[in-house]
Amino acid sequence: MSKEKLLSVKPRSDVTRHLQSLLIEYHHFRMARRHSPLLEKVAELERWQGNRLKYTHQDLYEHPRYREALDFLLHDLYTPTQFARRDDDLERIFPVMVKLVPESALGTVARLVELNLLTQHLDMAVATAWQTHYGGQPLTESLYARCFRESHRLEDRLRQVAMVRDIGEELESYVRSRFLTISLGMTQGAANVAGLGQLHRFLSRGMKAFRGMGQVSPC
């Protein structure tokens, strides 16, 4: 049903058309991933990478300025298998979103969807190398590094890093917006009534977490 919502919109701009195309591509990826024989391996890889990120950035994780933002990153953003409802909600509200949300913000949403899709494709590539070449044996730092290299996606990895940097700087302006903070607070009840409670709670947690972190750009 949510795919029909995406297809029902006739794009009036390149930005809307691009976002629609990305959401449709992401929809197809999610459906294929759901039936992939590597689904459990990808989920295991994601958990391992999340724990590794927390370990390698322990100094930041223990700092009160970054703790909440990193928790949001690890538990809300980097757990795609647990947020099917949130992604469905985004597809459902697409026809309304393109009418009410400024094009600049729609462009940011498009880049976030693109980054999310790219990240999941890269995880699938690493999981494929892990299962194909090493039989899914327990991950270690050295085995992970070999799987990472054998996935042969260096250019995509560089693009991923660049996108994380650029989108982070872009989102900083939204996080600092008092209007958006007030709007999220005022629309919580309406979102629950409309069946969009999970998506709204996700956005609210993200705003709170990253607003507390402060400036993301290098000082």
Backbone as JSON Lines, residues from 0, in Angstrom:
{"i":0,"aa":"M","n":[0.83,-1.21,0.0],"ca":[0.0,0.0,0.0],"c":[0.86,1.26,0.0]}
{"i":1,"aa":"S","n":[1.94,1.28,0.78],"ca":[2.75,2.48,0.86],"c":[3.43,2.81,-0.46]}
{"i":2,"aa":"K","n":[3.74,1.78,-1.26],"ca":[4.36,2.05,-2.56],"c":[3.38,2.79,-3.45]}
{"i":3,"aa":"E","n":[2.09,2.46,-3.35],"ca":[1.08,3.17,-4.14],"c":[1.05,4.65,-3.78]}
{"i":4,"aa":"K","n":[1.29,4.96,-2.51],"ca":[1.36,6.36,-2.08],"c":[2.5,7.08,-2.8]}
{"i":5,"aa":"L","n":[3.62,6.41,-2.92],"ca":[4.76,7.01,-3.62],"c":[4.44,7.25,-5.09]}
{"i":6,"aa":"L","n":[3.83,6.27,-5.72],"ca":[3.55,6.35,-7.14],"c":[2.41,7.31,-7.46]}
{"i":7,"aa":"S","n":[1.62,7.66,-6.45],"ca":[0.46,8.53,-6.7],"c":[0.86,9.98,-6.96]}
{"i":8,"aa":"V","n":[2.08,10.33,-6.61],"ca":[2.54,11.72,-6.73],"c":[3.13,11.96,-8.11]}
{"i":9,"aa":"K","n":[2.69,13.05,-8.74],"ca":[3.3,13.49,-10.0],"c":[4.28,14.61,-9.66]}
{"i":10,"aa":"P","n":[5.58,14.32,-9.71],"ca":[6.59,15.3,-9.27],"c":[6.51,16.6,-10.08]}
{"i":11,"aa":"R","n":[6.65,17.72,-9.34],"ca":[6.6,19.03,-9.98],"c":[7.98,19.69,-10.02]}
{"i":12,"aa":"S","n":[8.97,19.0,-9.52],"ca":[10.33,19.55,-9.52],"c":[11.33,18.41,-9.57]}
{"i":13,"aa":"D","n":[12.57,18.74,-9.91],"ca":[13.63,17.74,-9.94],"c":[13.89,17.17,-8.55]}
{"i":14,"aa":"V","n":[13.78,18.01,-7.53],"ca":[14.03,17.56,-6.16],"c":[12.99,16.51,-5.76]}
{"i":15,"aa":"T","n":[11.73,16.8,-6.01],"ca":[10.65,15.85,-5.68],"c":[10.8,14.56,-6.47]}
{"i":16,"aa":"R","n":[11.13,14.7,-7.73],"ca":[11.31,13.52,-8.59],"c":[12.45,12.65,-8.07]}
{"i":17,"aa":"H","n":[13.54,13.29,-7.65],"ca":[14.69,12.55,-7.14],"c":[14.34,11.83,-5.84]}
{"i":18,"aa":"L","n":[13.64,12.52,-4.94],"ca":[13.25,11.9,-3.68],"c":[12.3,10.73,-3.93]}
{"i":19,"aa":"Q","n":[11.35,10.91,-4.82],"ca":[10.42,9.83,-5.15],"c":[11.17,8.62,-5.69]}
{"i":20,"aa":"S","n":[12.11,8.86,-6.59],"ca":[12.89,7.77,-7.18],"c":[13.68,7.02,-6.11]}
{"i":21,"aa":"L","n":[14.29,7.75,-5.18],"ca":[15.06,7.12,-4.12],"c":[14.18,6.31,-3.18]}
{"i":22,"aa":"L","n":[13.01,6.84,-2.85],"ca":[12.1,6.12,-1.96],"c":[11.58,4.84,-2.61]}
{"i":23,"aa":"I","n":[11.32,4.9,-3.91],"ca":[10.88,3.69,-4.62],"c":[12.01,2.66,-4.65]}
{"i":24,"aa":"E","n":[13.23,3.12,-4.92],"ca":[14.38,2.21,-4.93],"c":[14.58,1.6,-3.54]}
{"i":25,"aa":"Y","n":[14.43,2.41,-2.51],"ca":[14.59,1.92,-1.14],"c":[13.49,0.92,-0.79]}
{"i":26,"aa":"H","n":[12.28,1.19,-1.27],"ca":[11.16,0.27,-1.04],"c":[11.48,-1.11,-1.63]}
{"i":27,"aa":"H","n":[11.96,-1.14,-2.87],"ca":[12.3,-2.41,-3.52],"c":[13.45,-3.11,-2.77]}
{"i":28,"aa":"F","n":[14.42,-2.33,-2.31],"ca":[15.53,-2.92,-1.56],"c":[15.03,-3.55,-0.27]}
{"i":29,"aa":"R","n":[14.15,-2.86,0.44],"ca":[13.64,-3.4,1.7],"c":[12.86,-4.69,1.47]}
{"i":30,"aa":"M","n":[12.08,-4.75,0.4],"ca":[11.33,-5.97,0.12],"c":[12.28,-7.13,-0.22]}
{"i":31,"aa":"A","n":[13.32,-6.84,-1.0],"ca":[14.28,-7.89,-1.37],"c":[15.09,-8.33,-0.15]}
{"i":32,"aa":"R","n":[15.49,-7.38,0.67],"ca":[16.27,-7.69,1.86],"c":[15.48,-8.58,2.81]}
{"i":33,"aa":"R","n":[14.19,-8.34,2.91],"ca":[13.35,-9.11,3.83],"c":[13.4,-10.61,3.53]}
{"i":34,"aa":"H","n":[13.6,-10.96,2.25],"ca":[13.61,-12.37,1.84],"c":[15.02,-12.87,1.52]}
{"i":35,"aa":"S","n":[16.03,-12.08,1.83],"ca":[17.4,-12.46,1.51],"c":[17.89,-13.57,2.45]}
{"i":36,"aa":"P","n":[18.6,-14.57,1.92],"ca":[19.18,-15.6,2.8],"c":[20.28,-15.03,3.71]}
{"i":37,"aa":"L","n":[20.73,-13.82,3.42],"ca":[21.76,-13.19,4.23],"c":[21.19,-12.27,5.31]}
{"i":38,"aa":"L","n":[19.88,-12.27,5.48],"ca":[19.25,-11.33,6.41],"c":[19.83,-11.43,7.82]}
{"i":39,"aa":"E","n":[19.97,-12.64,8.33],"ca":[20.5,-12.8,9.69],"c":[21.97,-12.39,9.77]}
{"i":40,"aa":"K","n":[22.74,-12.69,8.71],"ca":[24.14,-12.3,8.7],"c":[24.31,-10.78,8.66]}
{"i":41,"aa":"V","n":[23.46,-10.12,7.89],"ca":[23.51,-8.66,7.84],"c":[23.19,-8.07,9.21]}
{"i":42,"aa":"A","n":[22.17,-8.61,9.87],"ca":[21.8,-8.12,11.2],"c":[22.95,-8.34,12.19]}
{"i":43,"aa":"E","n":[23.6,-9.5,12.09],"ca":[24.75,-9.78,12.96],"c":[25.9,-8.82,12.67]}
{"i":44,"aa":"L","n":[26.14,-8.56,11.39],"ca":[27.18,-7.61,11.0],"c":[26.89,-6.22,11.54]}
{"i":45,"aa":"E","n":[25.66,-5.79,11.44],"ca":[25.28,-4.46,11.94],"c":[25.51,-4.35,13.44]}
{"i":46,"aa":"R","n":[25.15,-5.4,14.18],"ca":[25.39,-5.38,15.63],"c":[26.89,-5.31,15.93]}
{"i":47,"aa":"W","n":[27.67,-6.09,15.19],"ca":[29.12,-6.11,15.4],"c":[29.72,-4.74,15.09]}
{"i":48,"aa":"Q","n":[29.31,-4.14,13.99],"ca":[29.83,-2.83,13.61],"c":[29.42,-1.77,14.63]}
{"i":49,"aa":"G","n":[28.19,-1.86,15.14],"ca":[27.74,-0.9,16.14],"c":[28.56,-0.99,17.41]}
{"i":50,"aa":"N","n":[28.83,-2.22,17.86],"ca":[29.66,-2.41,19.06],"c":[31.08,-1.94,18.81]}
{"i":51,"aa":"R","n":[31.58,-2.19,17.6],"ca":[32.94,-1.75,17.27],"c":[33.03,-0.23,17.26]}
{"i":52,"aa":"L","n":[32.01,0.43,16.72],"ca":[32.01,1.89,16.69],"c":[32.0,2.45,18.11]}
{"i":53,"aa":"K","n":[31.21,1.85,18.98],"ca":[31.18,2.32,20.36],"c":[32.54,2.13,21.04]}
{"i":54,"aa":"Y","n":[33.22,1.02,20.72],"ca":[34.53,0.75,21.31],"c":[35.6,1.7,20.77]}
{"i":55,"aa":"T","n":[35.61,1.88,19.44],"ca":[36.66,2.72,18.84],"c":[36.45,4.2,19.14]}
{"i":56,"aa":"H","n":[35.22,4.57,19.51],"ca":[34.93,5.97,19.85],"c":[34.52,6.09,21.33]}
{"i":57,"aa":"Q","n":[35.13,5.26,22.17],"ca":[34.75,5.22,23.58],"c":[34.94,6.57,24.25]}
{"i":58,"aa":"D","n":[35.98,7.32,23.84],"ca":[36.22,8.63,24.46],"c":[35.06,9.58,24.19]}
{"i":59,"aa":"L","n":[34.52,9.53,22.95],"ca":[33.37,10.37,22.64],"c":[32.11,9.86,23.33]}
{"i":60,"aa":"Y","n":[31.97,8.54,23.38],"ca":[30.77,7.96,23.98],"c":[30.66,8.29,25.47]}
{"i":61,"aa":"E","n":[31.79,8.4,26.12],"ca":[31.78,8.7,27.56],"c":[31.66,10.2,27.83]}
{"i":62,"aa":"H","n":[31.79,11.01,26.78],"ca":[31.67,12.46,26.96],"c":[30.18,12.84,26.99]}
{"i":63,"aa":"P","n":[29.73,13.59,28.0],"ca":[28.3,13.92,28.1],"c":[27.76,14.69,26.9]}
{"i":64,"aa":"R","n":[28.62,15.39,26.19],"ca":[28.16,16.16,25.03],"c":[27.72,15.26,23.88]}
{"i":65,"aa":"Y","n":[28.35,14.1,23.76],"ca":[28.1,13.25,22.59],"c":[27.31,11.98,22.91]}
{"i":66,"aa":"R","n":[27.15,11.64,24.17],"ca":[26.57,10.35,24.55],"c":[25.17,10.13,23.95]}
{"i":67,"aa":"E","n":[24.29,11.09,24.12],"ca":[22.92,10.91,23.64],"c":[22.87,10.83,22.12]}
{"i":68,"aa":"A","n":[23.69,11.63,21.44],"ca":[23.71,11.61,19.98],"c":[24.23,10.27,19.46]}
{"i":69,"aa":"L","n":[25.26,9.71,20.12],"ca":[25.79,8.42,19.7],"c":[24.8,7.3,19.99]}
{"i":70,"aa":"D","n":[24.09,7.39,21.1],"ca":[23.05,6.39,21.38],"c":[21.97,6.42,20.29]}
{"i":71,"aa":"F","n":[21.6,7.63,19.87],"ca":[20.6,7.75,18.81],"c":[21.14,7.16,17.51]}
{"i":72,"aa":"L","n":[22.4,7.44,17.21],"ca":[23.03,6.9,16.0],"c":[23.02,5.38,16.02]}
{"i":73,"aa":"L","n":[23.42,4.78,17.14],"ca":[23.58,3.34,17.21],"c":[22.26,2.6,17.34]}
{"i":74,"aa":"H","n":[21.29,3.17,18.05],"ca":[20.06,2.45,18.34],"c":[18.88,2.87,17.46]}
{"i":75,"aa":"D","n":[18.89,4.09,16.95],"ca":[17.76,4.57,16.15],"c":[18.07,4.63,14.66]}
{"i":76,"aa":"L","n":[19.28,5.06,14.32],"ca":[19.62,5.2,12.91],"c":[20.2,3.92,12.32]}
{"i":77,"aa":"Y","n":[21.09,3.27,13.08],"ca":[21.8,2.13,12.51],"c":[21.19,0.8,12.94]}
{"i":78,"aa":"T","n":[19.88,0.7,12.85],"ca":[19.18,-0.56,13.13],"c":[18.04,-0.72,12.13]}
{"i":79,"aa":"P","n":[18.33,-0.76,10.84],"ca":[17.27,-0.75,9.82],"c":[16.31,-1.91,9.9]}
{"i":80,"aa":"T","n":[16.72,-3.07,10.44],"ca":[15.82,-4.21,10.52],"c":[14.73,-3.98,11.56]}
{"i":81,"aa":"Q","n":[14.89,-3.02,12.46],"ca":[13.92,-2.8,13.53],"c":[12.95,-1.65,13.23]}
{"i":82,"aa":"F","n":[13.08,-1.0,12.09],"ca":[12.29,0.2,11.88],"c":[11.5,0.15,10.57]}
{"i":83,"aa":"A","n":[10.94,-1.01,10.27],"ca":[10.12,-1.13,9.07],"c":[8.92,-0.2,9.13]}
{"i":84,"aa":"R","n":[8.32,-0.06,10.31],"ca":[7.14,0.8,10.45],"c":[7.5,2.26,10.19]}
{"i":85,"aa":"R","n":[8.65,2.69,10.69],"ca":[9.08,4.07,10.46],"c":[9.25,4.34,8.97]}
{"i":86,"aa":"D","n":[9.87,3.39,8.26],"ca":[10.09,3.56,6.81],"c":[8.77,3.54,6.06]}
{"i":87,"aa":"D","n":[7.84,2.7,6.5],"ca":[6.51,2.67,5.88],"c":[5.8,4.01,6.09]}
{"i":88,"aa":"D","n":[5.95,4.58,7.29],"ca":[5.33,5.87,7.58],"c":[5.85,6.95,6.64]}
{"i":89,"aa":"L","n":[7.15,6.94,6.38],"ca":[7.75,7.94,5.49],"c":[7.15,7.82,4.09]}
{"i":90,"aa":"E","n":[6.94,6.61,3.63],"ca":[6.33,6.41,2.32],"c":[4.88,6.9,2.31]}
{"i":91,"aa":"R","n":[4.17,6.64,3.39],"ca":[2.76,7.01,3.45],"c":[2.53,8.51,3.42]}
{"i":92,"aa":"I","n":[3.44,9.26,4.08],"ca":[3.23,10.71,4.15],"c":[3.88,11.45,2.99]}
{"i":93,"aa":"F","n":[4.49,10.73,2.07],"ca":[5.18,11.38,0.96],"c":[4.27,12.34,0.18]}
{"i":94,"aa":"P","n":[3.04,11.97,-0.17],"ca":[2.19,12.91,-0.92],"c":[1.93,14.22,-0.19]}
{"i":95,"aa":"V","n":[1.8,14.16,1.14],"ca":[1.58,15.38,1.93],"c":[2.89,16.13,2.11]}
{"i":96,"aa":"M","n":[3.96,15.39,2.34],"ca":[5.26,16.0,2.59],"c":[5.71,16.88,1.44]}
{"i":97,"aa":"V","n":[5.51,16.43,0.2],"ca":[5.99,17.2,-0.95],"c":[5.18,18.49,-1.15]}
{"i":98,"aa":"K","n":[4.01,18.56,-0.53],"ca":[3.2,19.78,-0.63],"c":[3.54,20.78,0.47]}
{"i":99,"aa":"L","n":[3.94,20.29,1.64],"ca":[4.11,21.16,2.8],"c":[5.55,21.48,3.15]}
{"i":100,"aa":"V","n":[6.47,20.61,2.79],"ca":[7.87,20.78,3.2],"c":[8.64,21.57,2.14]}
{"i":101,"aa":"P","n":[9.44,22.56,2.55],"ca":[10.24,23.34,1.58],"c":[11.18,22.44,0.78]}
{"i":102,"aa":"E","n":[11.47,22.87,-0.45],"ca":[12.32,22.05,-1.32],"c":[13.7,21.83,-0.74]}
{"i":103,"aa":"S","n":[14.22,22.8,-0.02],"ca":[15.54,22.63,0.58],"c":[15.54,21.46,1.56]}
{"i":104,"aa":"A","n":[14.47,21.36,2.35],"ca":[14.35,20.27,3.31],"c":[14.1,18.94,2.6]}
{"i":105,"aa":"L","n":[13.34,18.96,1.51],"ca":[13.12,17.74,0.73],"c":[14.44,17.23,0.16]}
{"i":106,"aa":"G","n":[15.31,18.16,-0.23],"ca":[16.62,17.76,-0.72],"c":[17.44,17.07,0.36]}
{"i":107,"aa":"T","n":[17.33,17.57,1.59],"ca":[18.04,16.93,2.7],"c":[17.48,15.54,2.95]}
{"i":108,"aa":"V","n":[16.15,15.4,2.92],"ca":[15.53,14.07,3.09],"c":[16.03,13.12,2.02]}
{"i":109,"aa":"A","n":[16.11,13.6,0.78],"ca":[16.6,12.76,-0.32],"c":[18.02,12.28,-0.05]}
{"i":110,"aa":"R","n":[18.87,13.18,0.44],"ca":[20.26,12.78,0.71],"c":[20.33,11.79,1.87]}
{"i":111,"aa":"L","n":[19.44,11.93,2.85],"ca":[19.41,10.98,3.96],"c":[18.97,9.6,3.48]}
{"i":112,"aa":"V","n":[17.95,9.57,2.63],"ca":[17.49,8.29,2.08],"c":[18.6,7.65,1.24]}
{"i":113,"aa":"E","n":[19.28,8.47,0.44],"ca":[20.36,7.96,-0.39],"c":[21.49,7.39,0.47]}
{"i":114,"aa":"L","n":[21.85,8.09,1.55],"ca":[22.9,7.62,2.44],"c":[22.49,6.31,3.12]}
{"i":115,"aa":"N","n":[21.25,6.25,3.58],"ca":[20.75,5.04,4.23],"c":[20.78,3.86,3.27]}
{"i":116,"aa":"L","n":[20.34,4.08,2.05],"ca":[20.32,3.02,1.04],"c":[21.74,2.57,0.71]}
{"i":117,"aa":"L","n":[22.65,3.53,0.53],"ca":[24.03,3.19,0.23],"c":[24.65,2.38,1.37]}
{"i":118,"aa":"T","n":[24.42,2.8,2.61],"ca":[24.97,2.1,3.76],"c":[24.49,0.66,3.83]}
{"i":119,"aa":"Q","n":[23.2,0.46,3.56],"ca":[22.67,-0.9,3.61],"c":[23.19,-1.76,2.46]}
{"i":120,"aa":"H","n":[23.38,-1.17,1.29],"ca":[23.99,-1.91,0.19],"c":[25.43,-2.33,0.54]}
{"i":121,"aa":"L","n":[26.17,-1.43,1.18],"ca":[27.54,-1.74,1.56],"c":[27.59,-2.83,2.63]}
{"i":122,"aa":"D","n":[26.67,-2.78,3.57],"ca":[26.6,-3.84,4.58],"c":[26.28,-5.18,3.91]}
{"i":123,"aa":"M","n":[25.39,-5.17,2.95],"ca":[25.05,-6.4,2.25],"c":[26.27,-6.95,1.5]}
{"i":124,"aa":"A","n":[27.08,-6.06,0.93],"ca":[28.27,-6.48,0.2],"c":[29.29,-7.12,1.14]}
{"i":125,"aa":"V","n":[29.47,-6.54,2.33],"ca":[30.4,-7.11,3.31],"c":[29.89,-8.47,3.8]}
{"i":126,"aa":"A","n":[28.57,-8.54,4.06],"ca":[27.98,-9.8,4.52],"c":[28.11,-10.89,3.46]}
{"i":127,"aa":"T","n":[27.99,-10.51,2.2],"ca":[28.15,-11.47,1.1],"c":[29.57,-12.02,1.06]}
{"i":128,"aa":"A","n":[30.56,-11.14,1.18],"ca":[31.96,-11.58,1.2],"c":[32.23,-12.46,2.42]}
{"i":129,"aa":"W","n":[31.66,-12.08,3.55],"ca":[31.83,-12.83,4.8],"c":[31.3,-14.26,4.65]}
{"i":130,"aa":"Q","n":[30.09,-14.39,4.12],"ca":[29.48,-15.7,3.98],"c":[30.13,-16.51,2.85]}
{"i":131,"aa":"T","n":[30.43,-15.87,1.72],"ca":[30.94,-16.57,0.55],"c":[32.36,-17.07,0.74]}
{"i":132,"aa":"H","n":[33.22,-16.21,1.28],"ca":[34.65,-16.56,1.38],"c":[35.04,-17.19,2.71]}
{"i":133,"aa":"Y","n":[34.25,-16.95,3.76],"ca":[34.66,-17.42,5.08],"c":[33.58,-18.21,5.81]}
{"i":134,"aa":"G","n":[32.51,-18.54,5.09],"ca":[31.47,-19.39,5.67],"c":[30.77,-18.8,6.86]}
{"i":135,"aa":"G","n":[30.84,-17.47,7.01],"ca":[30.17,-16.82,8.12],"c":[30.79,-17.12,9.48]}
{"i":136,"aa":"Q","n":[32.08,-17.51,9.5],"ca":[32.74,-17.78,10.77],"c":[32.77,-16.51,11.63]}
{"i":137,"aa":"P","n":[32.9,-16.65,12.96],"ca":[32.82,-15.49,13.86],"c":[33.72,-14.33,13.42]}
{"i":138,"aa":"L","n":[33.17,-13.14,13.48],"ca":[33.92,-11.96,13.06],"c":[35.0,-11.59,14.06]}
{"i":139,"aa":"T","n":[36.14,-11.21,13.53],"ca":[37.22,-10.6,14.29],"c":[37.63,-9.34,13.54]}
{"i":140,"aa":"E","n":[38.49,-8.55,14.14],"ca":[38.95,-7.34,13.47],"c":[39.61,-7.68,12.13]}
{"i":141,"aa":"S","n":[40.48,-8.68,12.12],"ca":[41.2,-9.02,10.89],"c":[40.26,-9.61,9.84]}
{"i":142,"aa":"L","n":[39.33,-10.46,10.26],"ca":[38.38,-11.04,9.3],"c":[37.47,-9.96,8.73]}
{"i":143,"aa":"Y","n":[37.03,-9.07,9.59],"ca":[36.18,-7.96,9.12],"c":[36.93,-7.11,8.09]}
{"i":144,"aa":"A","n":[38.2,-6.83,8.36],"ca":[38.99,-6.02,7.42],"c":[39.11,-6.72,6.07]}
{"i":145,"aa":"R","n":[39.29,-8.05,6.09],"ca":[39.38,-8.78,4.83],"c":[38.05,-8.74,4.07]}
{"i":146,"aa":"C","n":[36.96,-8.95,4.77],"ca":[35.63,-8.9,4.13],"c":[35.36,-7.5,3.57]}
{"i":147,"aa":"F","n":[35.77,-6.5,4.33],"ca":[35.59,-5.1,3.92],"c":[36.31,-4.86,2.59]}
{"i":148,"aa":"R","n":[37.56,-5.31,2.5],"ca":[38.33,-5.13,1.27],"c":[37.77,-5.97,0.13]}
{"i":149,"aa":"E","n":[37.37,-7.19,0.44],"ca":[36.92,-8.1,-0.61],"c":[35.52,-7.77,-1.13]}
{"i":150,"aa":"S","n":[34.85,-6.84,-0.49],"ca":[33.56,-6.38,-1.03],"c":[33.77,-5.43,-2.21]}
{"i":151,"aa":"H","n":[35.01,-4.91,-2.39],"ca":[35.4,-4.11,-3.57],"c":[34.48,-2.9,-3.79]}
{"i":152,"aa":"R","n":[34.32,-2.09,-2.75],"ca":[33.44,-0.92,-2.87],"c":[34.13,0.34,-2.36]}
{"i":153,"aa":"L","n":[35.41,0.5,-2.69],"ca":[36.18,1.63,-2.16],"c":[35.57,2.97,-2.54]}
{"i":154,"aa":"E","n":[35.22,3.15,-3.81],"ca":[34.66,4.43,-4.24],"c":[33.36,4.74,-3.51]}
{"i":155,"aa":"D","n":[32.53,3.72,-3.31],"ca":[31.28,3.93,-2.58],"c":[31.56,4.26,-1.12]}
{"i":156,"aa":"R","n":[32.59,3.68,-0.54],"ca":[32.95,4.0,0.85],"c":[33.39,5.45,0.98]}
{"i":157,"aa":"L","n":[34.17,5.91,0.04],"ca":[34.6,7.31,0.07],"c":[33.41,8.24,-0.1]}
{"i":158,"aa":"R","n":[32.48,7.85,-0.97],"ca":[31.26,8.67,-1.14],"c":[30.42,8.66,0.13]}
{"i":159,"aa":"Q","n":[30.35,7.52,0.8],"ca":[29.61,7.42,2.05],"c":[30.16,8.37,3.1]}
{"i":160,"aa":"V","n":[31.48,8.39,3.25],"ca":[32.12,9.27,4.25],"c":[31.84,10.73,3.92]}
{"i":161,"aa":"A","n":[31.96,11.08,2.64],"ca":[31.7,12.46,2.23],"c":[30.25,12.85,2.49]}
{"i":162,"aa":"M","n":[29.33,11.92,2.25],"ca":[27.91,12.21,2.47],"c":[27.61,12.4,3.95]}
{"i":163,"aa":"V","n":[28.22,11.59,4.8],"ca":[28.01,11.73,6.25],"c":[28.44,13.12,6.71]}
{"i":164,"aa":"R","n":[29.61,13.56,6.22],"ca":[30.11,14.89,6.59],"c":[29.17,15.99,6.1]}
{"i":165,"aa":"D","n":[28.79,15.94,4.84],"ca":[27.97,17.0,4.25],"c":[26.58,17.04,4.87]}
{"i":166,"aa":"I","n":[25.97,15.88,5.06],"ca":[24.62,15.83,5.63],"c":[24.64,16.28,7.08]}
{"i":167,"aa":"G","n":[25.7,15.91,7.81],"ca":[25.81,16.35,9.2],"c":[25.82,17.86,9.31]}
{"i":168,"aa":"E","n":[26.56,18.51,8.44],"ca":[26.61,19.97,8.46],"c":[25.27,20.56,8.03]}
{"i":169,"aa":"E","n":[24.6,19.89,7.11],"ca":[23.29,20.35,6.65],"c":[22.25,20.26,7.77]}
{"i":170,"aa":"L","n":[22.26,19.14,8.48],"ca":[21.26,18.91,9.52],"c":[21.44,19.84,10.71]}
{"i":171,"aa":"E","n":[22.63,20.36,10.87],"ca":[22.89,21.24,12.01],"c":[21.95,22.44,12.02]}
{"i":172,"aa":"S","n":[21.67,22.98,10.84],"ca":[20.78,24.15,10.77],"c":[19.35,23.79,11.17]}
{"i":173,"aa":"Y","n":[18.9,22.58,10.84],"ca":[17.55,22.16,11.22],"c":[17.46,21.89,12.71]}
{"i":174,"aa":"V","n":[18.49,21.27,13.25],"ca":[18.49,20.94,14.68],"c":[18.42,22.21,15.52]}
{"i":175,"aa":"R","n":[19.03,23.28,15.03],"ca":[19.05,24.53,15.78],"c":[17.76,25.36,15.59]}
{"i":176,"aa":"S","n":[16.87,24.89,14.72],"ca":[15.66,25.65,14.43],"c":[14.64,25.56,15.58]}
{"i":177,"aa":"R","n":[14.36,26.67,16.19],"ca":[13.37,26.72,17.27],"c":[11.98,26.41,16.73]}
{"i":178,"aa":"F","n":[11.72,26.84,15.5],"ca":[10.4,26.6,14.89],"c":[10.14,25.1,14.76]}
{"i":179,"aa":"L","n":[11.13,24.35,14.29],"ca":[10.95,22.91,14.13],"c":[10.78,22.22,15.48]}
{"i":180,"aa":"T","n":[11.51,22.66,16.48],"ca":[11.39,22.07,17.81],"c":[9.98,22.27,18.36]}
{"i":181,"aa":"I","n":[9.46,23.48,18.23],"ca":[8.11,23.77,18.71],"c":[7.08,23.0,17.9]}
{"i":182,"aa":"S","n":[7.28,22.93,16.59],"ca":[6.33,22.22,15.72],"c":[6.24,20.74,16.07]}
{"i":183,"aa":"L","n":[7.4,20.12,16.35],"ca":[7.39,18.7,16.72],"c":[6.62,18.5,18.03]}
{"i":184,"aa":"G","n":[6.8,19.41,18.97],"ca":[6.08,19.3,20.23],"c":[4.58,19.43,20.05]}
{"i":185,"aa":"M","n":[4.16,20.31,19.16],"ca":[2.72,20.58,18.96],"c":[2.02,19.49,18.15]}
{"i":186,"aa":"T","n":[2.77,18.74,17.36],"ca":[2.15,17.78,16.45],"c":[2.2,16.34,16.95]}
{"i":187,"aa":"Q","n":[2.66,16.13,18.18],"ca":[2.79,14.77,18.68],"c":[1.44,14.05,18.72]}
{"i":188,"aa":"G","n":[0.43,14.72,19.27],"ca":[-0.88,14.09,19.37],"c":[-1.47,13.77,18.02]}
{"i":189,"aa":"A","n":[-1.36,14.71,17.07],"ca":[-1.9,14.5,15.73],"c":[-1.19,13.34,15.03]}
{"i":190,"aa":"A","n":[0.12,13.24,15.26],"ca":[0.89,12.15,14.65],"c":[0.43,10.8,15.17]}
{"i":191,"aa":"N","n":[0.16,10.71,16.47],"ca":[-0.33,9.45,17.05],"c":[-1.68,9.07,16.47]}
{"i":192,"aa":"V","n":[-2.57,10.04,16.35],"ca":[-3.9,9.79,15.8],"c":[-3.8,9.31,14.36]}
{"i":193,"aa":"A","n":[-2.85,9.88,13.6],"ca":[-2.7,9.53,12.19],"c":[-1.9,8.23,11.97]}
{"i":194,"aa":"G","n":[-1.48,7.61,13.09],"ca":[-0.71,6.38,12.96],"c":[0.75,6.61,12.6]}
{"i":195,"aa":"L","n":[1.25,7.81,12.87],"ca":[2.63,8.17,12.54],"c":[3.46,8.38,13.8]}
{"i":196,"aa":"G","n":[3.02,7.78,14.89],"ca":[3.67,8.0,16.17],"c":[5.13,7.59,16.19]}
{"i":197,"aa":"Q","n":[5.45,6.46,15.58],"ca":[6.84,5.99,15.62],"c":[7.76,6.93,14.86]}
{"i":198,"aa":"L","n":[7.31,7.38,13.69],"ca":[8.11,8.32,12.9],"c":[8.29,9.62,13.66]}
{"i":199,"aa":"H","n":[7.23,10.1,14.31],"ca":[7.31,11.36,15.06],"c":[8.26,11.21,16.25]}
{"i":200,"aa":"R","n":[8.19,10.1,16.96],"ca":[9.08,9.89,18.1],"c":[10.53,9.79,17.64]}
{"i":201,"aa":"F","n":[10.75,9.17,16.49],"ca":[12.1,9.09,15.92],"c":[12.66,10.49,15.64]}
{"i":202,"aa":"L","n":[11.86,11.34,15.01],"ca":[12.3,12.7,14.71],"c":[12.55,13.5,15.98]}
{"i":203,"aa":"S","n":[11.67,13.34,16.96],"ca":[11.81,14.1,18.21],"c":[13.06,13.68,18.96]}
{"i":204,"aa":"R","n":[13.31,12.37,19.03],"ca":[14.53,11.9,19.71],"c":[15.77,12.42,19.0]}
{"i":205,"aa":"G","n":[15.74,12.41,17.67],"ca":[16.89,12.89,16.92],"c":[17.15,14.37,17.15]}
{"i":206,"aa":"M","n":[16.09,15.17,17.13],"ca":[16.24,16.6,17.37],"c":[16.85,16.86,18.75]}
{"i":207,"aa":"K","n":[16.32,16.18,19.76],"ca":[16.8,16.38,21.13],"c":[18.26,15.94,21.28]}
{"i":208,"aa":"A","n":[18.58,14.78,20.7],"ca":[19.94,14.24,20.85],"c":[20.98,15.13,20.2]}
{"i":209,"aa":"F","n":[20.73,15.55,18.98],"ca":[21.75,16.31,18.25],"c":[21.76,17.78,18.64]}
{"i":210,"aa":"R","n":[20.65,18.29,19.14],"ca":[20.67,19.66,19.64],"c":[21.57,19.74,20.88]}
{"i":211,"aa":"G","n":[21.54,18.7,21.7],"ca":[22.37,18.67,22.89],"c":[23.85,18.55,22.58]}
{"i":212,"aa":"M","n":[24.18,18.01,21.4],"ca":[25.58,17.84,21.03],"c":[26.22,19.17,20.67]}
{"i":213,"aa":"G","n":[25.42,20.11,20.14],"ca":[25.97,21.38,19.74],"c":[26.56,21.33,18.34]}
{"i":214,"aa":"Q","n":[27.58,22.14,18.1],"ca":[28.17,22.29,16.78],"c":[28.8,21.0,16.29]}
{"i":215,"aa":"V","n":[28.5,20.64,15.02],"ca":[29.1,19.42,14.45],"c":[30.33,19.74,13.63]}
{"i":216,"aa":"S","n":[30.45,20.97,13.14],"ca":[31.59,21.34,12.32],"c":[32.84,21.46,13.18]}
{"i":217,"aa":"P","n":[34.02,21.2,12.59],"ca":[35.26,21.35,13.36],"c":[35.42,22.78,13.87]}
{"i":218,"aa":"C","n":[35.85,22.92,15.1],"ca":[36.02,24.25,15.69],"c":[37.31,24.9,15.2]}
